[in-house]
Amino acid sequence: MFDYDVIFIGAGPGGYVGAIRTAQLGLKTACVEARETLGGTCLNVGCIPSKALLHGSEKFAEAANGTLARYGVKLGKVELDLGALQTDKADAVKGLTGGIEFLFKKNKVDWLKGYGTFKDAHTVTVAGKDYTAKEVVIATGSSVTPLPGVEVDNDKGVIVDSTGALALSKVPDHLVVIGGGVIGLEMGSVWKRLGARVTVVEFLDQLLPGMDGDVRKEAAKIFKKQGLELKLGTKVTSATVKGKKATLTVEPAKGGASETIEADCVLVAIGRRPHTEGLGLEKIGLEVNARGQIETGHDFRTKVDGVRAIGDVIPGPMLAHKAEDEGIAVAEYIATGVGIVNHDVIPGVVYTNPEFAGVGLTEEQAREKGEIKVGKFPMMANSRAKTNHEPDGFVKVIADAKTDKVLGVWAIATVAGTMIAEAALAMEFGATSEDIAYTCHAHPTHSEATKEAAMAVTGKPIHI
């Protein structure tokens, strides 16, 4: 009856992982992707290339600002070869996207090259040809949210989005980042370390919307100390480009006198929106909600029989690992009728230096739900962080006052993104703060701060 058991539209972290898992479960599977390479935004112009630049810029800064000299590594004049850094980034992307293509072949997933559009609920048109499937999974991800009055043109390199910010051919003298969220701070920190003056303009009165209040307060202190100029509670009303310069008009978010800011480069990073344009959803009678998302049930079914959706196009945090877990779960739902994603335990990480990470409820959210206990431990009292001259940050454990069950964990540390996995695992198994406190942690490691924060919930930490 059908060409395939399942067709995934989109080969990002949700689509490609889902397609591989579906094929592993014995179903004939295809994946639609218009890019020349697989992996979606994350691997091509998102998570992976940004981490390559973050890591490279950190290495450069260590050499240029004397950090290495502290350890007896003596260097001559330190110069930046931006072309070499961009080549290293491209190599990382090429290796990983090529790896997915290999996995498609290994698992016998057909790559349908082109844009996919619904002809009906079981038929997808790709490059002029129709393909049918018993189940179609929408996994088209998200795209950059535009800012009215600020027109992005990555080719000119003056007003850019996150894709353009990854590909600058020279270090700007002055970079203005519009948006104090994850993408803005990560890319702003890259170019700050490479020599740019960086100004962050954020509409809200704190950075990192959605994170724990203590984390947000500490973030402002840390980034100011690193030399980023923060304009919080400020909105951008317009932008003009003349030659290779941009002029922004800004004013207080609550109203007030406007001022102008001149920049060599402006990064628009105010968020992302579900990417559903051109899918032909109207042909199958599938509407999006007020936020442009596709609503689904627990098994990722939409209201249209045979059509499911995962990842950034459905409600929830727009994170690659959320999409990956949903890709596996939707594959298992289709093949076996049972799939698992715990949406209450999805960690989030900001890969600056230090890193900011969290999982579960913020302290503010937890207090709204009932009585809680909170334990905190500063990284400056952690032996490994102290030895490494990495004093910034803390670990914070939030637990239910009656049951001691861990409700949320938040961390600022150079390796917070890795540390948060322990907290997620603990929460997945319903751990109490006492469980973490009585778990032996290797010494000396950054993760001991998590143990001590847990000890602070029920008693007292040892090292403060």
Sequence and secondary structure as in RCSB ss.txt:
>XXXX:A:sequence
MFDYDVIFIGAGPGGYVGAIRTAQLGLKTACVEARETLGGTCLNVGCIPSKALLHGSEKFAEAANGTLARYGVKL
GKVELDLGALQTDKADAVKGLTGGIEFLFKKNKVDWLKGYGTFKDAHTVTVAGKDYTAKEVVIATGSSVTPLPGV
EVDNDKGVIVDSTGALALSKVPDHLVVIGGGVIGLEMGSVWKRLGARVTVVEFLDQLLPGMDGDVRKEAAKIFKK
QGLELKLGTKVTSATVKGKKATLTVEPAKGGASETIEADCVLVAIGRRPHTEGLGLEKIGLEVNARGQIETGHDF
RTKVDGVRAIGDVIPGPMLAHKAEDEGIAVAEYIATGVGIVNHDVIPGVVYTNPEFAGVGLTEEQAREKGEIKVG
KFPMMANSRAKTNHEPDGFVKVIADAKTDKVLGVWAIATVAGTMIAEAALAMEFGATSEDIAYTCHAHPTHSEAT
KEAAMAVTGKPIHI
>XXXX:A:secstr
  SEEEEEE  SHHHHHHHHHHHHTT  EEEEE SSSSSHHHHHHSHHHHHHHHHHHHHHHHHHSSHHHHTT   
S     HHHHHHHHHHHHHHHHHHHHHHHHHTT EEEES EEEEETTEEEETTEEEEEEEEEE   EEE  BTTB
   TTTTSEE HHHHTS SS  SEEEEE  SHHHHHHHHHHHHTT EEEEE SSSSSSTTS HHHHHHHHHHHHH
TT EEE SEEEEEEEEETTEEEEEEEETTS   EEEEESEEEE S EEE  TTS GGGGT    TTS     TT 
B SSTTEEE GGGSSS   HHHHHHHHHHHHHHHHHS     TT   EEE SSSEEEEEE  HHHHHHHS EEEE
EEEGGGSHHHHHTT    EEEEEEETTT BEEEEEEEETTHHHHHHHHHHHHHTT BHHHHHTS   SS TTHHH
HHHHHHHHS  S  
